[in-house]
Amino acid sequence: MTSYNHDQVLSHWENNEVESMYDKTLLSAEIELIRNRILESSKILDAGCGEGEGTLAYAAIPHVQIHAADFSETRLQKAKDRLRGHDNVLFKKVDFVNDYKLDHDYDFVVCQRFLINITDWEIQKKILLNLMSLLKQGGKLIMLEGYVQGVDALNEIRAEWGLPDIPVQWHNLFFDDNKLLPFMKQQGFSLIEEDGLGTYFLLTRGIRPTLQDNLNWDSPFNKAAATNAVKDMLGFRDKFSRLKLWLFEK
Ligand SMILES: C[S@@+](CC[C@H](N)C(=O)[O-])C[C@H]1O[C@@H](n2cnc3c(N)ncnc32)[C@H](O)[C@@H]1O
């Protein structure tokens, strides 16, 4: 997918029935990966916060202040409901494709499966630069986004085991390391860290489907696959991981 249909993507997220991540074990693992990198007393922008599942976890980090931004009223309302009573979170209706006003002194900008919704690399680059401009000097962008090389590695091993490809959804464009890394380097931003959930993806989207047809997300197998013990033992990080964490410093 190379073209970007903004209005179609917006109406997808305005649909009350849509959930950003149906695999809640994966969602918790994503949130953990991000939360571990955020320092106490930080000012954070949660860009494309959705219904605030991540925001809720980040809001519990001591003394943080969060601006949670999204372009969908439906998502923002769900996030507001979820975070009622958390007075360290301010909600902002922002369309990152258009003009907007936000602060320029964030310690962290978090993008959790947000930028993949901008299905055009040229626009993704523009938004990346705008997000970096909102960080204070030394501030960090934490991207947990779709990853082309992870999709390919997972699909290759699935093919060896007789399983069909898992496609990328119509409203997503995943990041290619061969484009993202040179672009960020050229713009003067340092790549500090890379990580992923490769162990979880390999076990739940590679091995488990060879054994079982009913792939209910809420299974003891998936919960075991997400534990730190298994993660550390197999240590696949971004290999086989459809989602990768990149941490860039301004
Ligand atoms: C896959 S959801 C992720 C939500 C949340 N970050 C999470 O990880 O659960 C993507 C979110 O990005 C938002 N989004 C997509 N395009 C946007 C844009 N141009 N400006 C602001 N938000 C946008 C959507 O409304 C949606 O809430």
The ligand as an ORCA input file, in Angstrom:
! r2SCAN-3c Opt
* xyz 0 1
  C      -3.592      1.163     16.038
  S      -4.245      2.518     16.936
  C      -3.085      2.595     18.260
  C      -3.654      3.225     19.491
  C      -2.731      3.188     20.701
  N      -1.506      3.905     20.461
  C      -2.432      1.745     21.072
  O      -1.281      1.333     20.891
  O      -3.337      1.037     21.503
  C      -3.811      3.901     15.929
  C      -4.332      5.230     16.429
  O      -3.768      6.271     15.631
  C      -4.765      7.248     15.416
  N      -4.422      8.011     14.211
  C      -4.315      7.535     12.955
  N      -4.008      8.531     12.094
  C      -3.927      9.670     12.832
  C      -3.648     11.030     12.508
  N      -3.439     11.434     11.244
  N      -3.603     11.925     13.525
  C      -3.862     11.544     14.800
  N      -4.161     10.272     15.155
  C      -4.189      9.342     14.181
  C      -6.048      6.444     15.291
  O      -7.196      7.232     15.531
  C      -5.840      5.355     16.321
  O      -6.369      5.719     17.557
*
